[in-house]
Amino acid sequence: MFTATLIARPGTLDPALPEALRNAWGGGDLVWLSPDEAAEFDLELIPDSAETSWTALQDQGVDLAIQPSANRRKKMLLADMDSTMIQQECIDELAEVAGVGAHVKEITARAMNGELDFEGALIERVALLKGLPESVIDDVLASRITLMPGGPALLATMKAHGAYAALVSGGFTAFTARVATTLGFDENRANTLQSENGKLTGNVARPILGREAKVTALEEITARLSITDADVLAVGDGANDLGMLQRAGSGVALHAKPSVQVQAKLRINHGDLTALLFLQGYSRDAFITPEVPALA
């Protein structure tokens, strides 16, 4: 058995759309998870027209996800940070302060789309930060970094139902530590910017955490928790996230780069992070939305 979920921005999902799709595919009862925002119905088989329907719905601002009905509610969240749990790429924001923003932003975009080797691209970009005062990190967190909408509800709701949450980033511990604490992640893993006499040296500690390190995190944490890959919901947007997205029971490409979308199991382009709760069958009235302190 499979479940088809349709998700749009609040108030924009035309009730006729999920009804028509359910009827065309011979699905089960239509269940509204949030009026005019998210609905789901069960299917015995994935229809041949699923991808065509996904494309047509994208043009109408609607995300469509089809996944096995069993074990949808996950025991672990494994999340990327940059452009996933926060709306920015931290290294791009540091580069703006250093006066090399445009150059670094171009490298970041290409690396996240899988056009460049992640490790080489990170080393090249970090070198351009040499000489920046360490205090810039706090300034950037306070003035340039914002949480992705829906993140606090995603963490609070999953954790209230017993899930474990890990933040795994190809970015930097100076940022993941703050974001993890603010949102309530149980642990975080990332790269470490090196500094000397209060200034960034332009180097990053080795080994560099990239695609394989995120898969390793999945393996190590699931083993520690005595759960399986099928119990994991992973979310990310870049090529270095593909390993964990493909291993996890539910791997969600969130507002992801084109090369990532074509290889991901699930794609969310219009909803925010609360879409990951709808995918697990939570209704909006079951969401827990906490007060979240500022990152500063």
C-alpha positions in Angstrom: 0.0 0.0 0.0 1.2 3.5 -0.8 0.1 7.0 0.3 -0.1 10.0 -2.0 0.3 13.4 -0.3 -0.4 16.8 -1.9 1.1 19.8 -0.2 0.9 23.5 -1.1 1.4 26.8 0.7 -1.3 27.5 3.3 -4.7 28.4 1.7 -3.6 27.7 -1.9 -4.5 24.0 -2.4 -7.7 23.9 -4.5 -9.8 21.1 -2.9 -10.8 19.9 -6.4 -7.1 18.9 -7.2 -6.6 16.1 -4.7 -10.2 15.0 -5.2 -9.7 14.7 -9.0 -6.4 12.9 -8.6 -7.8 10.5 -6.1 -10.7 9.7 -8.5 -8.4 9.3 -11.5 -6.1 6.9 -9.7 -8.8 5.0 -7.8 -7.4 5.9 -4.5 -8.9 5.5 -1.0 -10.7 8.0 1.2 -9.3 11.6 0.9 -8.0 12.8 4.2 -7.3 16.5 4.8 -4.3 17.1 7.0 -4.7 20.8 6.8 -7.6 22.6 5.0 -6.6 24.0 1.6 -2.9 23.1 2.4 -2.3 19.3 2.6 -4.3 16.2 1.8 -3.6 12.5 1.4 -5.1 9.2 0.1 -4.0 5.6 -0.1 -3.2 3.7 -3.3 -2.6 0.0 -4.0 0.0 0.7 -6.7 2.0 3.7 -7.9 0.3 4.9 -11.1 2.3 5.0 -14.4 1.3 8.7 -14.7 2.8 9.7 -11.3 5.7 11.6 -12.7 3.6 13.4 -15.3 1.1 14.4 -12.6 4.0 15.6 -10.4 5.2 17.9 -13.1 1.7 19.2 -13.8 1.1 19.9 -10.1 4.4 21.7 -9.8 3.1 24.2 -12.3 0.2 24.8 -10.0 2.3 25.3 -6.9 1.6 21.9 -5.5 4.0 19.2 -4.3 3.1 15.5 -4.8 4.8 12.7 -2.9 4.1 9.0 -3.1 5.6 6.7 -0.6 4.9 3.3 1.1 2.2 3.7 3.7 3.9 1.5 6.3 6.4 3.1 8.8 5.8 6.7 7.6 6.2 8.2 11.0 10.0 8.2 11.5 12.1 7.7 14.7 15.0 9.9 13.5 15.5 13.2 11.7 18.8 13.6 9.9 19.1 17.1 8.5 21.4 19.3 6.5 21.9 22.8 7.7 22.6 25.3 4.9 19.6 26.1 2.7 17.7 23.4 4.7 17.4 24.3 8.4 18.5 27.8 7.7 17.7 29.9 4.6 21.3 30.8 3.8 24.7 29.2 3.0 27.0 30.3 5.9 30.1 30.3 3.8 28.5 32.7 1.3 27.5 35.1 4.1 31.1 35.0 5.5 32.4 35.6 2.0 30.1 38.7 1.6 31.8 40.2 4.7 35.2 39.3 3.3 34.4 41.1 0.0 34.4 37.9 -2.2 30.8 37.1 -2.0 29.9 36.8 -5.7 32.9 34.5 -6.4 32.2 32.2 -3.5 28.5 32.1 -4.1 29.1 30.8 -7.7 31.4 28.1 -6.4 28.9 27.1 -3.7 26.1 26.8 -6.3 28.2 24.6 -8.6 29.4 22.4 -5.7 25.8 21.9 -4.4 24.6 20.9 -7.9 27.4 18.3 -8.1 29.4 20.1 -10.8 32.5 20.4 -8.5 34.2 18.2 -6.1 32.8 19.1 -2.7 36.1 18.9 -0.7 38.1 20.8 -3.2 35.5 23.5 -3.5 35.3 23.9 0.3 39.0 24.2 0.6 39.1 26.9 -2.2 36.3 28.9 -0.6 37.7 28.7 3.0 41.0 30.0 1.8 39.3 33.2 0.6 38.2 33.9 4.2 41.8 34.1 5.5 42.3 37.1 7.8 38.6 37.6 8.9 38.3 38.1 12.6 36.6 35.2 14.4 34.1 37.7 15.8 32.6 37.9 12.3 30.9 34.5 12.9 28.8 35.9 15.7 28.0 39.0 13.6 26.9 36.9 10.7 24.7 34.7 12.9 23.0 37.7 14.4 22.5 39.7 11.2 22.5 37.4 8.2 21.3 33.9 9.3 17.6 33.1 9.5 15.8 29.8 10.3 14.0 28.0 7.5 10.2 28.4 8.1 8.7 25.3 9.7 11.9 24.1 11.3 10.9 24.7 14.9 7.6 22.9 14.4 9.3 20.0 12.6 11.8 19.5 15.5 9.4 20.0 18.3 6.7 17.7 16.9 9.0 14.8 16.0 10.8 15.0 19.3 7.5 15.1 21.2 6.8 11.7 19.6 10.2 10.3 20.6 12.3 11.0 17.5 16.0 11.7 17.7 17.4 14.6 15.7 20.9 15.1 14.2 22.2 18.0 12.3 24.9 17.0 9.8 26.5 19.7 7.7 29.3 20.3 5.2 29.4 23.8 6.8 31.0 24.7 10.1 30.6 23.8 13.7 30.5 27.5 14.7 27.1 27.6 13.0 25.8 24.1 13.5 26.3 24.4 17.3 24.1 27.5 17.5 21.5 26.2 15.1 21.3 22.8 16.8 20.9 24.4 20.3 18.3 26.9 19.1 16.1 24.2 17.3 16.6 21.4 19.8 18.8 18.9 17.8 20.3 16.1 19.9 23.7 16.4 18.2 25.5 18.1 15.4 28.4 17.3 13.1 30.2 19.7 10.7 33.6 21.0 9.7 35.8 23.2 11.9 37.2 26.5 10.7 40.7 27.0 12.0 41.8 30.2 13.6 44.9 31.8 15.1 45.2 34.9 17.2 41.5 35.7 16.8 41.6 35.5 13.0 40.6 32.8 10.5 43.6 31.1 9.0 41.9 30.2 5.7 42.1 26.5 6.5 39.5 23.9 7.6 40.3 21.0 9.9 40.7 17.5 8.3 39.1 15.2 7.6 36.5 17.2 5.8 32.9 16.2 6.4 31.2 15.7 3.0 28.8 13.3 1.4 30.3 10.1 2.8 30.5 11.5 6.3 26.8 12.2 6.3 26.2 8.5 5.4 28.5 7.5 8.1 26.5 9.7 10.6 23.4 7.8 9.5 25.0 4.5 10.0 26.6 5.3 13.4 23.5 7.0 14.9 21.0 4.3 13.7 23.3 1.6 15.2 23.5 3.5 18.5 19.8 3.9 18.6 19.1 0.3 17.5 16.9 1.5 14.6 17.2 0.9 10.8 17.6 3.1 7.8 13.9 2.7 7.2 13.2 4.6 10.5 15.1 7.7 9.2 13.8 10.9 7.6 16.6 12.7 5.9 16.4 16.2 4.4 18.8 18.2 2.3 19.3 20.3 -0.8 22.7 19.7 -2.2 24.7 17.0 -4.0 26.6 16.1 -0.9 23.2 15.2 0.7 22.4 12.5 -1.9 24.0 9.6 -0.1 22.0 10.1 3.1 18.8 10.9 1.1 19.0 7.7 -0.9 19.8 5.6 2.2 17.1 6.9 4.5 13.6 5.4 4.6 12.3 8.9 3.6 14.8 11.1 1.8 13.4 14.5 1.1 15.0 17.0 -1.4 13.9 20.4 0.0 14.0 23.2 -2.5 16.9 21.3 -3.9 19.3 21.7 -6.8 18.1 20.2 -10.1 20.7 17.4 -10.0 19.5 16.4 -6.5 15.8 16.4 -7.3 16.1 13.9 -10.2 17.8 11.4 -7.8 15.8 12.0 -4.6 12.9 9.8 -3.4 10.7 12.7 -2.3 10.8 16.4 -3.5 9.3 19.4 -1.8 9.5 22.7 -3.7 6.6 24.7 -2.5 6.0 23.7 1.1 8.2 24.6 4.0 9.8 22.2 6.6 6.3 21.4 8.0 5.8 19.5 4.7 8.0 16.8 6.3 5.3 16.4 9.0 2.5 16.1 6.5 4.6 13.4 4.7 4.6 11.5 8.0 0.8 11.8 8.3 0.7 14.5 11.0 -2.2 16.9 10.7 -1.6 20.6 11.3 -3.6 20.5 14.5 -1.0 18.0 15.8 1.9 20.3 15.2 3.8 21.7 18.1 5.2 25.2 17.4 7.5 26.4 20.1 8.8 29.9 20.8 12.3 29.9 19.4 15.1 32.2 20.6 17.2 34.3 18.2 20.4 32.8 16.8 22.3 35.8 18.1 
